[in-house]
Amino acid sequence: MCKNQRLACLMFADDVLLFSKGDTTSMMLLLQSFSTFSKASGLKISPAKSNAYFRGVPDHIKTDILKISGFVEGVLPFKYLGMPIQTTRLKISDCACLIEKICARILNYGARKFSYAGRLVLIKSVLNTLHSYWASMFVLPKGIIKSIEAICRNFLWENGTEYRRVPLVAWDKICKPKEEGGLGLKDQEVWNKAMVGRLVNWIAEKRDSIWVQWVQCNYLRGRDWFEYNPSTNSSWVWRRICKVKQDLAQGFVDGVWVVQPTGYTPSGCYEWLRNASPSACWSKVVWNSWAFPKHQFMGWLVAHEAMNTMDKLITYGMDVDACCTLCGQADESLAHLFFDCQYSRRVMQAMQQITGCSFPMAIDFMWWANRGGAVVQKGVQVALFLGAIYAIWFQRNKCRNEMVLMHPRQVVLQLNDSMKARVRGRGRENLSAYDVSWLCHKNLM
């Protein structure tokens, strides 16, 4: 709203109504409308929960409105449905409650020992949704967006709000679709722009809403939306919406969003705005639906060569013994740990003996991607391969921290039992007779 606009704002419990004349006539019409609504619904205004907020209204009109309505004058800024309502620009301090909510949710879950995959699910389903409503209404300050991303990053790698080590994978890689080698998280700055873009689209299509009508009456006044430029005395929120409009202008033709045939959606706009990357050839192998989520995540780390093996820790300047924790016969690198180490070879060989499945003795996701065969069989074999990688890393850490190491055959038997349970959990309904016969033959059902 313009700073010089004469405006009265009244908040009635769960709604906010704006009218631009700011006189007693408008107040009387408003109260008559509420009276009619009250008679029809049985709902009444609660004066104790209602306040009147004014902006640029003369004192004598303000006094008359308060006397007629019986409300108390509120003081700006205030919060409505958890959102800050104010005439100044949105500052980082105004969004502090948003950061506090995210941190509180993390600390609530932090006491539990989640795997990387579990934390990823929480970030997607909980943390990102906490600020989605804010992002749909305001262009959030960049400082707040960076803070939200930092909290999510720290929680992913450390299961807390602080992380003082080098992240295993850069955040910009994480914020890519799984098909492009990422984890499917969203770039919060781009997502914020796509969410605010809904308001731009509502104005463009002249949606039947009070807010759009108010914008048309007070700002556009018959002018073309995409030719309109806000005045310098317009509010900060309105200027930010107009800035988003300029960023999305190429996606509109004659006021119609043409990027998606089904119309504007924030997810479609996000895909249009973000910088796409080439597809990762190994993505379908790593994110195989037969594998457990924690095994998938471990395979994703291996594909990025992001494991903190001894050789990598030395490059970080850490004073550690480079010798392999499992065999003690060579320096520990990614290739050695999973395939050249005697312990790892025995795990892989036991896996092949028990299941009858052959695996490449190298980190070769392309071998799996190019391999033919039945879908179910290939999926189960990939799941076993990823499970073996996870088990080797788990045993390496347990040996390093607790000096305990499980026999390779016992490791494989546990993986085999887990795979049986997963196959049985999926049921036989979606399996062909040939797949069922193969799974039974491999002792996996």
C-alpha positions as CSV (number, residue, x, y, z in Angstrom):
1,M,0.0,0.0,0.0
2,C,1.2,3.5,-0.7
3,K,2.6,5.5,2.2
4,N,0.3,8.5,1.5
5,Q,-2.8,6.3,1.0
6,R,-5.5,7.1,3.5
7,L,-6.2,3.7,4.9
8,A,-8.1,2.0,7.8
9,C,-7.5,-1.6,8.6
10,L,-9.7,-3.6,11.0
11,M,-8.8,-7.0,12.3
12,F,-11.8,-9.2,13.3
13,A,-10.5,-12.3,15.0
14,D,-9.5,-14.4,12.0
15,D,-9.8,-11.9,9.1
16,V,-8.4,-8.5,8.1
17,L,-10.4,-6.1,6.0
18,L,-9.1,-3.0,4.2
19,F,-11.0,-0.1,3.0
20,S,-9.4,3.0,1.4
21,K,-11.8,5.8,2.1
22,G,-11.3,5.7,5.9
23,D,-14.5,7.5,6.7
24,T,-17.6,6.8,8.9
25,T,-19.8,5.9,5.9
26,S,-17.5,3.0,5.0
27,M,-17.5,1.9,8.7
28,M,-21.3,1.9,8.8
29,L,-21.5,-0.2,5.7
30,L,-18.9,-2.6,7.0
31,L,-20.7,-3.1,10.3
32,Q,-24.0,-3.6,8.5
33,S,-22.4,-6.3,6.4
34,F,-21.2,-8.0,9.6
35,S,-24.6,-7.7,11.2
36,T,-26.2,-9.4,8.2
37,F,-23.6,-12.2,8.3
38,S,-24.1,-12.6,12.0
39,K,-27.9,-13.1,11.6
40,A,-27.3,-15.7,8.9
41,S,-24.5,-17.6,10.6
42,G,-24.9,-17.0,14.3
43,L,-21.3,-15.8,14.5
44,K,-20.7,-12.5,16.2
45,I,-17.8,-10.0,16.5
46,S,-15.8,-10.3,19.7
47,P,-14.7,-6.7,20.7
48,A,-12.2,-8.2,23.1
49,K,-10.4,-9.9,20.1
50,S,-10.8,-7.1,17.6
51,N,-8.6,-4.0,17.0
52,A,-8.7,-1.2,14.5
53,Y,-5.4,-0.2,12.8
54,F,-5.1,3.1,10.9
55,R,-2.7,4.6,8.4
56,G,-3.0,8.2,7.2
57,V,-6.6,8.7,8.6
58,P,-7.4,12.1,10.2
59,D,-7.9,12.1,14.0
60,H,-11.5,13.1,13.9
61,I,-12.5,10.3,11.5
62,K,-10.4,7.8,13.5
63,T,-12.3,8.9,16.7
64,D,-15.7,8.5,15.0
65,I,-14.8,5.0,13.7
66,L,-13.6,3.8,17.1
67,K,-16.8,5.2,18.7
68,I,-19.1,3.6,16.2
69,S,-17.3,0.2,16.2
70,G,-16.5,0.0,19.9
71,F,-13.0,-1.3,19.0
72,V,-9.7,-0.3,20.5
73,E,-7.0,1.2,18.3
74,G,-4.1,-1.2,17.7
75,V,-0.5,-0.3,17.3
76,L,1.7,-1.2,14.3
77,P,3.5,-3.4,13.8
78,F,1.4,-6.4,14.8
79,K,1.2,-10.1,13.9
80,Y,-1.7,-11.7,12.1
81,L,-1.8,-15.5,11.7
82,G,1.9,-15.4,12.7
83,M,2.9,-13.0,9.9
84,P,4.3,-9.5,10.7
85,I,2.0,-6.7,9.5
86,Q,3.9,-3.4,9.2
87,T,4.5,-0.5,6.9
88,T,8.3,-0.8,6.8
89,R,10.4,-3.3,4.9
90,L,10.8,-6.8,6.2
91,K,14.0,-7.1,8.2
92,I,15.9,-10.0,9.5
93,S,14.8,-9.3,13.0
94,D,11.2,-9.5,11.9
95,C,11.7,-13.1,10.7
96,A,13.5,-14.2,13.9
97,C,10.5,-16.2,15.0
98,L,10.7,-18.2,11.8
99,I,14.3,-19.2,12.5
100,E,13.3,-20.0,16.1
101,K,10.6,-22.3,15.0
102,I,13.0,-24.2,12.7
103,C,15.7,-24.5,15.4
104,A,13.1,-25.6,17.9
105,R,11.9,-28.4,15.6
106,I,15.5,-29.5,15.0
107,L,16.4,-29.6,18.6
108,N,13.2,-31.6,19.2
109,Y,14.4,-34.2,16.7
110,G,18.1,-33.9,17.5
111,A,17.9,-36.1,20.6
112,R,17.2,-39.1,18.3
113,K,19.9,-40.7,16.3
114,F,18.7,-40.3,12.7
115,S,20.7,-41.5,9.7
116,Y,21.5,-39.1,6.9
117,A,18.4,-40.4,5.0
118,G,16.2,-39.8,8.0
119,R,17.4,-36.2,8.3
120,L,16.9,-35.6,4.6
121,V,13.2,-36.7,4.9
122,L,12.7,-34.4,7.9
123,I,14.2,-31.5,6.0
124,K,12.0,-32.1,3.0
125,S,8.8,-32.8,5.0
126,V,9.1,-30.5,8.0
127,L,11.8,-27.8,7.8
128,N,11.0,-26.5,4.4
129,T,7.3,-26.3,5.0
130,L,7.7,-24.2,8.1
131,H,8.5,-21.1,6.0
132,S,6.5,-21.9,2.9
133,Y,3.7,-19.7,4.0
134,W,6.1,-16.8,4.6
135,A,7.7,-17.4,1.2
136,S,4.3,-17.2,-0.5
137,M,3.6,-13.8,0.9
138,F,7.0,-12.0,1.1
139,V,10.3,-11.9,-0.7
140,L,12.3,-12.9,2.3
141,P,15.5,-11.1,3.1
142,K,18.6,-12.9,1.7
143,G,20.0,-13.1,5.3
144,I,17.0,-15.2,6.4
145,I,17.2,-17.5,3.4
146,K,20.9,-18.1,4.1
147,S,20.1,-18.8,7.7
148,I,17.4,-21.3,6.8
149,E,19.8,-23.1,4.3
150,A,22.5,-23.1,7.0
151,I,20.2,-24.7,9.5
152,C,19.1,-27.4,7.1
153,R,22.7,-28.0,6.0
154,N,23.9,-28.3,9.6
155,F,21.1,-30.6,10.5
156,L,21.8,-32.9,7.5
157,W,25.5,-33.3,8.3
158,E,25.6,-33.0,12.1
159,N,22.0,-33.7,13.4
160,G,22.1,-30.3,15.1
161,T,22.0,-26.5,14.4
162,E,25.8,-26.2,14.3
163,Y,28.4,-27.8,12.0
164,R,32.0,-26.7,12.2
165,R,33.5,-29.2,9.6
166,V,33.6,-29.1,5.8
167,P,30.3,-30.4,4.4
168,L,30.7,-33.7,2.5
169,V,28.9,-32.3,-0.5
170,A,28.4,-28.6,-1.5
171,W,24.9,-27.2,-0.9
172,D,24.4,-26.1,-4.5
173,K,24.9,-29.8,-5.5
174,I,22.4,-30.9,-2.9
175,C,19.8,-28.5,-4.2
176,K,19.5,-30.3,-7.5
177,P,17.0,-32.9,-8.5
178,K,18.0,-36.5,-7.9
179,E,18.2,-37.1,-11.6
180,E,21.0,-34.4,-11.8
181,G,23.0,-35.8,-8.9
182,G,21.4,-33.9,-6.0
183,L,19.1,-34.8,-3.1
184,G,16.0,-33.1,-4.4
185,L,16.0,-30.1,-2.0
186,K,15.1,-26.7,-3.4
187,D,17.1,-23.6,-3.7
188,Q,15.2,-21.4,-1.2
189,E,15.9,-18.1,-2.9
190,V,14.5,-19.4,-6.3
191,W,11.6,-21.2,-4.5
192,N,10.7,-17.9,-2.7
193,K,10.6,-16.2,-6.1
194,A,8.4,-18.9,-7.6
195,M,6.0,-18.7,-4.6
196,V,5.6,-15.0,-4.8
197,G,5.2,-15.4,-8.6
198,R,1.7,-16.7,-7.8
199,L,0.7,-13.2,-6.8
200,V,2.1,-11.9,-10.1
201,N,0.0,-14.5,-11.9
202,W,-3.1,-13.6,-10.0
203,I,-2.8,-10.0,-11.0
204,A,-2.1,-11.0,-14.6
205,E,-5.2,-13.1,-14.9
206,K,-7.2,-10.6,-12.9
207,R,-8.4,-13.3,-10.4
208,D,-11.6,-12.7,-8.6
209,S,-10.2,-11.8,-5.2
210,I,-10.5,-8.7,-2.9
211,W,-6.7,-8.3,-2.9
212,V,-6.4,-8.3,-6.8
213,Q,-9.3,-5.9,-7.0
214,W,-7.7,-3.6,-4.5
215,V,-4.4,-3.7,-6.5
216,Q,-6.2,-2.9,-9.7
217,C,-8.1,0.0,-8.1
218,N,-5.2,1.6,-6.2
219,Y,-2.1,0.8,-8.2
220,L,-2.7,-0.3,-11.8
221,R,-5.8,1.9,-12.4
222,G,-6.4,0.4,-15.9
223,R,-2.7,0.2,-16.9
224,D,-1.1,-2.9,-18.3
225,W,0.4,-5.0,-15.5
226,F,3.6,-5.8,-17.3
227,E,4.2,-2.2,-18.4
228,Y,3.6,-0.9,-14.9
229,N,6.4,0.4,-12.8
230,P,5.9,1.1,-9.0
231,S,6.4,4.6,-7.7
232,T,9.2,5.4,-5.3
233,N,6.7,5.9,-2.4
234,S,5.2,2.5,-2.9
235,S,5.6,0.0,0.0
236,W,8.6,-2.3,0.1
237,V,6.4,-5.4,-0.2
238,W,4.8,-4.1,-3.4
239,R,8.1,-3.1,-5.0
240,R,9.4,-6.6,-4.3
241,I,6.4,-8.1,-6.0
242,C,7.0,-5.9,-9.0
243,K,10.6,-7.0,-9.1
244,V,9.6,-10.6,-9.2
245,K,7.2,-9.7,-12.0
246,Q,10.1,-8.4,-14.1
247,D,12.1,-11.6,-13.5
248,L,9.1,-13.7,-14.7
249,A,8.1,-11.5,-17.5
250,Q,9.6,-13.7,-20.2
251,G,7.3,-16.5,-19.1
252,F,4.2,-14.5,-19.8
253,V,2.8,-13.8,-23.3
254,D,-0.1,-11.4,-23.5
255,G,-0.6,-11.8,-19.7
256,V,-0.8,-15.6,-19.9
257,W,1.8,-17.9,-18.3
258,V,3.0,-20.0,-21.3
259,V,5.7,-22.0,-19.6
260,Q,3.3,-24.7,-18.5
261,P,0.2,-25.7,-20.5
262,T,-1.8,-26.3,-17.3
263,G,-1.2,-22.8,-16.0
264,Y,1.0,-21.3,-13.3
265,T,2.3,-23.5,-10.5
266,P,5.2,-22.6,-8.2
267,S,6.9,-26.0,-8.9
268,G,6.8,-25.4,-12.6
269,C,8.1,-21.9,-12.3
270,Y,10.9,-23.1,-10.1
271,E,12.0,-25.6,-12.7
272,W,11.9,-22.8,-15.3
273,L,14.0,-20.4,-13.1
274,R,16.6,-22.7,-11.8
275,N,19.9,-23.6,-13.6
276,A,19.4,-27.1,-14.9
277,S,22.4,-29.5,-15.0
278,P,23.1,-32.6,-17.1
279,S,21.6,-35.8,-15.9
280,A,23.8,-38.0,-13.7
281,C,24.2,-41.4,-15.3
282,W,24.3,-43.1,-11.9
283,S,21.1,-41.6,-10.4
284,K,18.8,-44.4,-11.3
285,V,21.3,-46.9,-9.8
286,V,21.7,-45.1,-6.6
287,W,18.0,-44.2,-6.1
288,N,16.9,-47.8,-6.8
289,S,13.5,-48.3,-5.1
290,W,14.5,-51.8,-3.8
291,A,17.3,-50.4,-1.7
292,F,16.9,-49.0,1.8
293,P,17.0,-45.2,2.1
294,K,20.1,-45.2,4.2
295,H,21.8,-47.5,1.7
296,Q,20.7,-45.2,-1.2
297,F,22.2,-42.2,0.6
298,M,25.5,-44.0,1.2
299,G,25.6,-44.9,-2.5
300,W,25.0,-41.2,-3.3
301,L,28.0,-40.2,-1.2
302,V,30.2,-42.8,-2.9
303,A,29.1,-41.5,-6.3
304,H,30.2,-38.0,-5.3
305,E,33.4,-39.5,-3.7
306,A,32.4,-37.6,-0.6
307,M,33.4,-40.2,2.1
308,N,35.8,-39.0,4.7
309,T,38.4,-41.7,4.1
310,M,41.9,-41.4,5.6
311,D,43.5,-40.1,2.5
312,K,40.9,-37.3,2.3
313,L,41.3,-36.4,6.0
314,I,45.1,-36.0,5.4
315,T,44.4,-33.5,2.5
316,Y,42.4,-31.5,5.1
317,G,45.5,-31.2,7.1
318,M,44.5,-33.6,9.9
319,D,47.2,-35.7,11.6
320,V,45.8,-39.2,11.2
321,D,47.2,-42.6,10.3
322,A,46.5,-43.2,6.6
323,C,46.5,-47.0,7.0
324,C,43.3,-48.8,6.2
325,T,41.2,-49.4,9.4
326,L,39.9,-52.8,8.3
327,C,43.0,-54.6,6.8
328,G,45.9,-52.4,7.9
329,Q,47.8,-53.3,4.7
330,A,47.5,-50.2,2.5
331,D,46.5,-46.5,2.7
332,E,42.7,-46.1,3.0
333,S,41.1,-44.5,-0.1
334,L,37.6,-44.9,-1.5
335,A,38.6,-47.5,-4.0
336,H,40.7,-49.5,-1.6
337,L,38.2,-49.4,1.3
338,F,35.3,-50.9,-0.7
339,F,37.0,-53.2,-3.2
340,D,40.7,-53.7,-2.7
341,C,40.7,-54.2,1.1
342,Q,40.8,-57.9,2.0
343,Y,37.8,-57.5,4.4
344,S,35.7,-55.8,1.8
345,R,36.6,-58.5,-0.8
346,R,35.5,-61.2,1.6
347,V,32.2,-59.3,2.1
348,M,31.6,-59.1,-1.6
349,Q,32.6,-62.7,-2.3
350,A,30.3,-63.9,0.5
351,M,27.5,-61.9,-1.0
352,Q,28.0,-63.5,-4.3
353,Q,28.1,-67.0,-2.8
354,I,25.0,-66.6,-0.7
355,T,22.9,-64.8,-3.3
356,G,24.4,-66.1,-6.5
357,C,24.6,-62.5,-7.8
358,S,27.7,-61.2,-9.4
359,F,29.0,-57.7,-8.7
360,P,31.7,-55.5,-10.3
361,M,34.8,-55.3,-8.0
362,A,35.0,-51.6,-8.4
363,I,33.0,-48.4,-7.9
364,D,31.4,-48.7,-11.3
365,F,27.8,-47.3,-11.4
366,M,28.0,-47.2,-15.2
367,W,28.3,-51.0,-15.2
368,W,25.0,-51.2,-13.4
369,A,23.4,-48.5,-15.5
370,N,24.3,-50.3,-18.7
371,R,23.5,-53.8,-17.5
372,G,20.4,-55.4,-19.0
373,G,18.1,-57.9,-17.5
374,A,14.8,-58.1,-15.7
375,V,13.9,-54.9,-13.8
376,V,13.2,-56.7,-10.5
377,Q,16.3,-58.8,-10.6
378,K,18.5,-55.9,-11.4
379,G,16.9,-53.8,-8.7
380,V,17.4,-56.4,-6.0
381,Q,21.0,-56.9,-7.1
382,V,21.7,-53.2,-7.0
383,A,20.0,-53.0,-3.5
384,L,22.3,-55.8,-2.3
385,F,25.4,-54.0,-3.8
386,L,24.4,-50.7,-2.1
387,G,23.8,-52.6,1.2
388,A,27.2,-54.1,1.0
389,I,28.8,-50.7,0.6
390,Y,26.8,-49.4,3.6
391,A,27.8,-52.4,5.7
392,I,31.5,-52.0,4.9
393,W,31.4,-48.4,5.9
394,F,29.5,-49.2,9.1
395,Q,32.0,-51.9,10.1
396,R,34.9,-49.5,9.3
397,N,33.5,-46.9,11.7
398,K,32.7,-49.5,14.4
399,C,36.2,-50.9,14.1
400,R,37.7,-47.4,14.3
401,N,35.6,-46.2,17.3
402,E,34.9,-49.4,19.2
403,M,37.6,-51.8,18.0
404,V,34.9,-54.3,17.1
405,L,34.6,-56.1,13.7
406,M,32.0,-58.5,12.5
407,H,32.9,-61.5,10.4
408,P,32.2,-60.9,6.7
409,R,29.8,-63.8,6.3
410,Q,27.8,-62.6,9.3
411,V,27.6,-59.2,7.7
412,V,26.2,-60.7,4.5
413,L,23.7,-62.9,6.3
414,Q,22.3,-59.8,8.0
415,L,22.0,-58.0,4.7
416,N,20.4,-61.1,3.2
417,D,17.8,-61.2,6.0
418,S,17.1,-57.5,5.6
419,M,16.6,-57.9,1.9
420,K,14.2,-60.9,2.5
421,A,12.1,-58.7,4.8
422,R,12.0,-55.9,2.2
423,V,11.0,-58.3,-0.6
424,R,8.3,-59.8,1.5
425,G,7.1,-56.3,2.5
426,R,6.7,-55.4,-1.1
427,G,4.4,-58.4,-1.6
428,R,4.0,-60.7,-4.6
429,E,1.2,-58.8,-6.3
430,N,3.5,-56.7,-8.5
431,L,5.9,-59.6,-9.2
432,S,5.8,-62.0,-12.2
433,A,6.0,-65.7,-11.7
434,Y,9.5,-65.6,-13.1
435,D,10.6,-62.9,-10.6
436,V,9.1,-64.9,-7.7
437,S,10.9,-68.0,-8.9
438,W,14.2,-66.2,-9.2
439,L,13.9,-64.6,-5.8
440,C,13.2,-68.0,-4.2
441,H,16.1,-69.5,-6.0
442,K,18.4,-66.8,-4.7
443,N,17.0,-67.4,-1.2
444,L,15.6,-63.8,-1.1
445,M,11.9,-64.7,-0.5
